[in-house]
């Protein structure tokens, strides 16, 4: 995903930043505990399309980037 695009996108629920999981092709919102799918390079930023992040996933994300 283009880093400039990622800087512009925010979580539609919390308006907070998103992290890109390249392996799973998802945009992750720590504050909302949601993972939004990216399909064919297009972010699907709909709450009903997102999956809930597990505690383990949140912990891994926190280890990669400290909370804002």
C-alpha positions as CSV (number, residue, x, y, z in Angstrom):
1,X,0.0,0.0,0.0
2,X,1.2,3.5,-0.8
3,X,2.6,5.1,2.3
4,X,1.2,8.5,1.3
5,X,-2.3,7.0,1.0
6,X,-1.9,5.3,4.4
7,X,-1.0,8.7,6.0
8,X,-4.3,10.1,4.8
9,X,-6.5,7.3,5.8
10,X,-8.1,7.1,9.3
11,X,-10.3,4.6,11.1
12,X,-13.9,5.5,10.2
13,X,-15.0,4.6,13.8
14,X,-12.4,6.5,15.9
15,X,-10.7,8.8,13.3
16,X,-7.4,7.4,14.6
17,X,-4.4,6.2,12.6
18,X,-4.2,2.9,10.7
19,X,-1.4,0.4,10.4
20,X,-1.0,-1.8,7.3
21,X,-0.5,-5.5,7.7
22,X,1.0,-6.5,4.4
23,X,0.8,-10.2,5.0
24,X,-2.9,-10.2,5.8
25,X,-3.7,-7.3,3.5
26,X,-5.6,-5.4,6.3
27,X,-5.6,-1.9,7.8
28,X,-5.5,-2.2,11.6
29,X,-7.1,0.2,14.0
30,X,-5.7,-0.2,17.5
31,X,-8.1,2.2,19.1
32,X,-11.2,0.5,17.5
33,X,-9.6,-3.0,17.7
34,X,-10.7,-3.6,14.1
35,X,-9.0,-4.9,11.0
36,X,-10.3,-3.5,7.7
37,X,-9.7,-5.7,4.6
38,X,-7.8,-4.4,1.5
39,X,-9.1,-6.1,-1.6
40,X,-7.2,-5.7,-4.9
41,X,-5.4,-2.8,-3.4
42,X,-8.6,-1.0,-2.3
43,X,-9.1,-0.4,1.4
44,X,-12.6,-1.4,2.5
45,X,-13.2,1.0,5.4
46,X,-16.6,-0.2,6.4
47,X,-17.2,-1.2,10.0
48,X,-19.4,-4.1,9.0
49,X,-16.6,-5.5,6.8
50,X,-14.0,-5.3,9.5
51,X,-13.0,-8.1,11.9
52,X,-12.3,-7.7,15.6
53,X,-8.6,-7.9,16.5
54,X,-7.7,-10.3,19.3
55,X,-5.8,-9.3,22.4
56,X,-2.7,-11.1,21.0
57,X,-2.9,-9.1,17.7
58,X,-3.2,-5.8,19.7
59,X,-0.1,-6.7,21.8
60,X,1.9,-7.5,18.7
61,X,0.9,-4.2,17.1
62,X,1.8,-2.3,20.2
63,X,5.2,-3.9,20.2
64,X,5.8,-2.7,16.6
65,X,4.7,0.8,17.1
66,X,4.2,2.6,20.5
67,X,0.7,4.1,21.0
68,X,0.1,7.7,20.0
